[in-house]
Amino acid sequence: MGYLAQKKKNIREINFLTIGWVIVAILSGLLFFNSMTFLKNNFFIIYILNIILVLYSLFIRRFGFALLFLTIVVVNFFHITSTSRLFFNKTYNSGEVFEISYDADNLADYTIDSVSKMVTNNIFSSLLKLPTNNKDIAVIKLDFSTLSLKSRQKQLDTLYKFVVAQDIPVIVIGDFGTTVWHPDVQSFLKKSSLKVINKLIFASKGIKNNYFYKPSFYVLSFDGYGVKDIKVTSPSSKQDYPNINLSFIAKD
């Protein structure tokens, strides 16, 4: 490659990375200092974009740009992990293990309880009795994936009232239709004191894993309960939601 061609190539790379840096810096700044719902809802996609730009910078040996993008990745990483779990489930070394499955097309789980209570059309509650220590747990399954923003807000308010009315431990499982760092979900978590105990899952309707889809499936509980394992089964068709089998552990 001639000198002029190489020079033009270098200029294109620098211009591309400079524009990329400005865009992700502005987006990241807006995420921290602005309450734009669209940005917060797609925060994880911006995080993935940062990682791609880090890898691209390293590939073309632009280490200064790689360091700049990596700085934003680190800041965003701590922002994500302050509201969610990224790679690992919360678990315990010992305790009673029990299984629960999630099927968005069949929230009323009669394998847990002979009577599954319909809280709303999108929220079902069942009573699970642990066989060893005889503890009762309210297992709440939900699916907000098709709801509008206004409808989801109402459902979260109903869910909050139902959770705080329980006098037994609660486990909430389901697709919230948005990320856990969305302001509405964050408000619900703070009010209810529930915590996310699962690693990020990228299942969506018709797809087992879609890493460019905002993670919206979460498992919530109070202290004392963890997730040992999560298995996602490929859906039988594009119209079906993947079946998700969860292995829980109740701390001794």
C-alpha positions as CSV (number, residue, x, y, z in Angstrom):
1,M,0.0,0.0,0.0
2,G,1.4,3.4,-1.0
3,Y,2.1,6.2,1.4
4,L,-1.0,8.3,0.3
5,A,-3.3,5.3,0.5
6,Q,-2.0,4.4,3.9
7,K,-2.4,8.0,5.1
8,K,-6.0,8.1,3.9
9,K,-6.7,4.8,5.6
10,N,-5.3,6.1,8.9
11,I,-7.4,9.2,8.6
12,R,-10.6,7.2,8.0
13,E,-9.9,5.0,11.0
14,I,-9.2,8.0,13.3
15,N,-12.3,9.8,12.0
16,F,-14.5,6.7,12.5
17,L,-13.2,6.1,16.1
18,T,-13.4,9.8,17.0
19,I,-17.1,9.9,15.9
20,G,-17.7,6.6,17.7
21,W,-16.1,8.0,20.8
22,V,-18.2,11.2,20.7
23,I,-21.4,9.2,20.2
24,V,-20.9,6.7,23.0
25,A,-19.6,9.4,25.3
26,I,-22.7,11.5,24.7
27,L,-25.1,8.5,25.1
28,S,-23.4,7.4,28.3
29,G,-23.5,10.9,29.7
30,L,-27.2,11.2,28.9
31,L,-27.8,7.9,30.7
32,F,-26.3,9.2,33.9
33,F,-27.5,12.8,33.8
34,N,-30.8,12.5,31.9
35,S,-34.0,10.4,32.5
36,M,-34.6,9.6,28.9
37,T,-36.6,6.3,29.0
38,F,-35.6,5.2,25.5
39,L,-31.8,5.4,26.4
40,K,-32.2,3.7,29.8
41,N,-34.3,0.9,28.2
42,N,-31.6,0.2,25.6
43,F,-28.6,0.8,28.0
44,F,-27.3,-2.8,27.5
45,I,-27.1,-2.3,23.7
46,I,-25.0,0.8,24.2
47,Y,-22.8,-1.3,26.6
48,I,-22.3,-4.0,23.9
49,L,-21.5,-1.2,21.3
50,N,-18.7,0.0,23.6
51,I,-17.2,-3.4,23.8
52,I,-17.3,-3.9,20.0
53,L,-15.5,-0.5,19.6
54,V,-12.9,-1.6,22.2
55,L,-12.2,-4.8,20.2
56,Y,-12.1,-3.0,16.9
57,S,-9.6,-0.4,18.3
58,L,-7.4,-3.2,19.5
59,F,-7.7,-5.1,16.2
60,I,-6.5,-2.1,14.2
61,R,-3.9,-1.3,16.9
62,R,-5.4,2.1,18.0
63,F,-4.6,1.5,21.6
64,G,-5.3,5.1,22.7
65,F,-8.9,4.8,21.4
66,A,-9.2,1.3,23.0
67,L,-8.3,2.8,26.4
68,L,-10.9,5.6,25.9
69,F,-13.6,3.1,25.0
70,L,-12.6,0.7,27.8
71,T,-13.0,3.6,30.3
72,I,-16.6,3.9,29.3
73,V,-17.1,0.1,29.4
74,V,-15.8,0.0,33.0
75,V,-18.1,2.9,34.1
76,N,-21.1,1.3,32.4
77,F,-20.2,-2.1,33.8
78,F,-20.4,-0.8,37.3
79,H,-23.7,0.9,36.5
80,I,-25.2,-2.4,35.3
81,T,-23.9,-4.4,38.2
82,S,-25.3,-1.9,40.7
83,T,-28.8,-2.8,39.5
84,S,-28.4,-6.3,38.1
85,R,-26.2,-9.4,38.0
86,L,-24.2,-9.8,34.8
87,F,-22.5,-13.2,34.6
88,F,-23.3,-15.1,37.8
89,N,-26.4,-16.1,39.7
90,K,-26.7,-15.3,43.4
91,T,-26.4,-18.7,45.2
92,Y,-25.5,-20.4,48.4
93,N,-23.1,-23.3,49.2
94,S,-25.7,-25.3,51.2
95,G,-29.4,-25.5,51.6
96,E,-32.6,-27.1,50.2
97,V,-32.7,-27.3,46.4
98,F,-36.0,-27.1,44.6
99,E,-37.0,-26.7,40.9
100,I,-39.4,-24.2,39.2
101,S,-40.1,-24.0,35.5
102,Y,-41.3,-20.9,33.7
103,D,-43.6,-21.0,30.6
104,A,-44.8,-17.6,29.5
105,D,-47.7,-19.3,27.6
106,N,-48.9,-21.0,30.8
107,L,-48.3,-18.9,33.9
108,A,-50.8,-20.8,35.9
109,D,-48.5,-23.6,37.2
110,Y,-50.6,-26.4,38.7
111,T,-47.5,-28.5,39.2
112,I,-46.7,-26.3,42.1
113,D,-50.1,-25.8,43.6
114,S,-53.5,-27.2,42.8
115,V,-54.9,-23.7,42.8
116,S,-52.9,-21.0,41.0
117,K,-54.2,-17.6,41.9
118,M,-54.7,-15.1,39.1
119,V,-53.6,-11.7,40.4
120,T,-54.1,-10.1,37.0
121,N,-54.2,-11.5,33.4
122,N,-50.4,-11.1,33.4
123,I,-49.6,-12.2,37.0
124,F,-50.2,-15.6,38.6
125,S,-49.3,-16.7,42.1
126,S,-48.8,-20.2,43.5
127,L,-48.0,-21.6,46.9
128,L,-44.9,-23.8,47.0
129,K,-44.2,-25.9,50.1
130,L,-40.6,-27.1,50.5
131,P,-40.7,-30.8,51.5
132,T,-37.7,-30.8,53.8
133,N,-38.2,-27.8,56.1
134,N,-41.9,-27.4,55.3
135,K,-41.6,-23.7,54.5
136,D,-44.2,-22.0,52.3
137,I,-43.0,-19.8,49.4
138,A,-45.2,-17.5,47.3
139,V,-44.1,-18.1,43.7
140,I,-45.2,-15.3,41.4
141,K,-44.9,-15.7,37.6
142,L,-45.5,-12.8,35.3
143,D,-45.3,-11.8,31.6
144,F,-45.2,-8.1,30.8
145,S,-43.5,-8.6,27.4
146,T,-46.5,-7.4,25.3
147,L,-47.6,-4.6,27.6
148,S,-47.4,-0.9,26.8
149,L,-45.5,1.4,29.1
150,K,-48.6,2.6,30.9
151,S,-50.0,-0.9,31.3
152,R,-46.7,-2.2,32.7
153,Q,-46.6,0.6,35.2
154,K,-50.1,-0.4,36.4
155,Q,-49.0,-4.1,36.6
156,L,-45.9,-3.2,38.6
157,D,-48.0,-1.2,41.0
158,T,-50.4,-4.2,41.4
159,L,-47.4,-6.6,41.8
160,Y,-46.0,-4.3,44.6
161,K,-49.2,-4.3,46.5
162,F,-49.5,-8.1,46.2
163,V,-45.9,-8.7,47.3
164,V,-46.0,-6.5,50.4
165,A,-49.3,-8.2,51.4
166,Q,-47.5,-11.6,51.7
167,D,-46.4,-12.8,55.1
168,I,-44.2,-15.6,53.6
169,P,-41.1,-15.5,51.4
170,V,-41.6,-14.4,47.8
171,I,-40.0,-15.4,44.5
172,V,-40.9,-13.5,41.4
173,I,-40.1,-15.0,38.0
174,G,-40.8,-13.6,34.6
175,D,-40.4,-11.3,31.6
176,F,-40.8,-7.7,32.7
177,G,-40.9,-6.4,29.1
178,T,-37.9,-4.1,29.8
179,T,-34.6,-4.1,31.6
180,V,-34.1,-4.1,35.4
181,W,-32.4,-0.7,35.2
182,H,-35.5,0.8,33.7
183,P,-36.8,3.6,36.1
184,D,-40.2,1.8,36.6
185,V,-38.6,-1.5,37.6
186,Q,-36.0,0.3,39.7
187,S,-38.7,2.1,41.6
188,F,-40.5,-1.3,42.1
189,L,-37.4,-2.9,43.5
190,K,-36.6,-0.1,45.9
191,K,-40.2,-0.1,47.3
192,S,-40.5,-3.8,47.6
193,S,-36.9,-4.5,48.7
194,L,-36.7,-7.5,46.3
195,K,-33.4,-8.2,44.7
196,V,-32.3,-9.6,41.3
197,I,-30.8,-13.1,41.9
198,N,-30.2,-14.3,38.3
199,K,-27.5,-13.6,35.8
200,L,-28.6,-11.9,32.6
201,I,-30.7,-14.1,30.3
202,F,-31.3,-13.1,26.7
203,A,-34.3,-15.2,25.9
204,S,-37.1,-13.7,23.9
205,K,-40.2,-14.9,22.1
206,G,-39.2,-17.4,19.5
207,I,-35.5,-17.2,20.4
208,K,-33.4,-19.0,23.0
209,N,-30.5,-16.5,23.0
210,N,-30.6,-13.0,21.4
211,Y,-27.6,-11.0,22.6
212,F,-28.8,-7.9,20.8
213,Y,-32.2,-8.0,22.6
214,K,-32.5,-6.1,25.8
215,P,-32.5,-8.6,28.7
216,S,-36.0,-8.6,30.3
217,F,-36.2,-11.9,32.1
218,Y,-35.5,-11.7,35.8
219,V,-35.8,-13.7,39.0
220,L,-36.4,-11.6,42.2
221,S,-36.4,-12.6,45.8
222,F,-35.5,-11.5,49.3
223,D,-32.3,-12.6,51.1
224,G,-32.1,-16.3,51.8
225,Y,-32.9,-17.6,48.3
226,G,-30.5,-18.1,45.4
227,V,-30.4,-19.7,41.9
228,K,-28.1,-22.7,41.4
229,D,-28.8,-23.2,37.7
230,I,-30.9,-21.9,34.8
231,K,-31.6,-23.9,31.7
232,V,-33.2,-22.3,28.7
233,T,-34.9,-24.7,26.2
234,S,-35.2,-23.6,22.5
235,P,-38.8,-22.7,21.6
236,S,-40.7,-25.1,19.4
237,S,-41.8,-22.2,17.1
238,K,-41.2,-18.5,16.6
239,Q,-44.5,-17.8,18.3
240,D,-43.5,-19.6,21.5
241,Y,-41.5,-18.3,24.4
242,P,-38.5,-20.5,25.5
243,N,-39.2,-22.8,28.4
244,I,-36.9,-21.8,31.3
245,N,-36.1,-24.3,34.1
246,L,-34.7,-22.9,37.3
247,S,-32.9,-24.6,40.1
248,F,-33.2,-22.7,43.4
249,I,-31.6,-23.1,46.8
250,A,-33.0,-22.0,50.1
251,K,-30.3,-21.1,52.5
252,D,-30.0,-23.2,55.7
